[in-house]
Amino acid sequence: MTQTYKVDFSDVRWGSVEWTNLCTLYLRAYESHSPAPILGDHAAADAVDRIEYDWARMRRAMRPGSNQYMVTMRAKQLDDWSADFLRRHPDAVVLHLGCGMDTRAFRLPLPAGTIIYELDDQAVLAGKQAILDREHATPRCIRRPVAADLAQAQWPVALAAAGFNPGAPAAFVAEGLTYYLPEQADALLLDRAASIATPGSRLGVDMVSADYLTNPGVAPYLELAASRGDRWQFGSNDPGGFLAAHGWQADITTCSPWPAASADGHHQESPTT
Ligand SMILES: C[S@@+](CC[C@H](N)C(=O)[O-])C[C@H]1O[C@@H](n2cnc3c(N)ncnc32)[C@H](O)[C@@H]1O
């Protein structure tokens, strides 16, 4: 294929938050070529094929032979959790907070009428759309991108403008997002999500511990990442307490496996990594 077949992402700054989207996309794509994939995200592989980028450098940096597993196991857990929720609540919607380049709407076998709202920064969504348009990709459900700043209080307004019905149960998914926001913004995000969540809605979210962010062994990596624009800002040693303070009853899992579902009310699961 010639380069004109691809969407040019070569100006995405190495180490930036936008770059982290390419990292997770690349790792999911890589894993899809495994003989026995965990996630099998062929839509990610298709997207990588359509993106002009220095993937050889990415491969050297990401060391996908080992790093593919963390990203794909996390995505698989959230896929299974979302699919299970949709099985029990066929009228539910999915709210993907900080969706980035994730292809959940293309890989999950959801009922065709299911709506997935994908929320992220406008530029991120525009880049994603350019690739999907180039691929003529068709989601397996109804996909509605919503450009919004999730660190601000108004994002539910943009969601409502995109047709979100607050009466339906919702599966909120926040994957790889919370540590990019400062504590106050995470608190606001959870508050705002709880405010539009009808009883029975749930949230799947991953967090890091505060200890991880202050670990001297990790400091050089975090400082280097921050200098490039990829700043990890918040972690909690008490994710259950933090989430409870912001409207969500938590079941905590450290890394994996994913916990069993609870019966009623707001419920959210938070593996610390
Ligand atoms: C590490 S990426 C993870 C993307 C995706 N969930 C995945 O697992 O591949 C973090 C995402 O959060 C988004 N994000 C960070 N801060 C945001 C904000 N204030 N408003 C909207 N999106 C934000 C970034 O644009 C990026 O797409």
The ligand as an ORCA input file, in Angstrom:
! r2SCAN-3c Opt
* xyz 0 1
  C      -4.214      6.430     27.972
  S      -5.488      7.002     26.943
  C      -6.593      5.629     27.110
  C      -7.527      5.529     25.955
  C      -8.407      4.277     25.911
  N      -9.318      4.231     27.024
  C      -7.577      3.027     25.848
  O      -7.588      2.231     26.787
  O      -6.909      2.836     24.829
  C      -6.303      8.269     27.904
  C      -7.431      8.948     27.148
  O      -8.066      9.876     28.021
  C      -8.344     11.055     27.287
  N      -8.435     12.193     28.208
  C      -7.527     12.574     29.144
  N      -7.937     13.698     29.762
  C      -9.147     14.021     29.198
  C     -10.070     15.073     29.391
  N      -9.843     16.023     30.310
  N     -11.192     15.099     28.644
  C     -11.432     14.131     27.710
  N     -10.592     13.101     27.490
  C      -9.453     13.050     28.206
  C      -7.169     11.207     26.354
  O      -7.464     12.059     25.254
  C      -6.955      9.777     25.947
  O      -7.729      9.439     24.813
*
